[in-house]
Amino acid sequence: MLQHGVIVSYEAIRRWYATFGQAYANGPRGRRPRPGDKWRLDEVFVRINGGLKYQWRAGDQDGNVLAVLVQIRRDKAPPDASSAG
């Protein structure tokens, strides 16, 4: 604002936030697409900085990505109770 020659005080910013802040913050949340009722989980091996990583991605039937997780190692199955010492 200062580059355009408009001087704004801290009080003006505080009043703007008190009036419009919460509505402005709620805006992006309301525009997110609702996830579908059918989901899928993809496992992809990716190379990051020369190392192999595991990327898990959850998505719905419409192609919306719901969550992404990158791990250094793949989860292992729990140990079998009969092989315990």
Secondary structure by P-SEA (a helix, b strand, c coil): cccccccccaaaaaaaaaccaaaaaacccccccccccbbbbbbbbbbcccbbbbbbbbbcccccccbbbbbcccccccccccccc
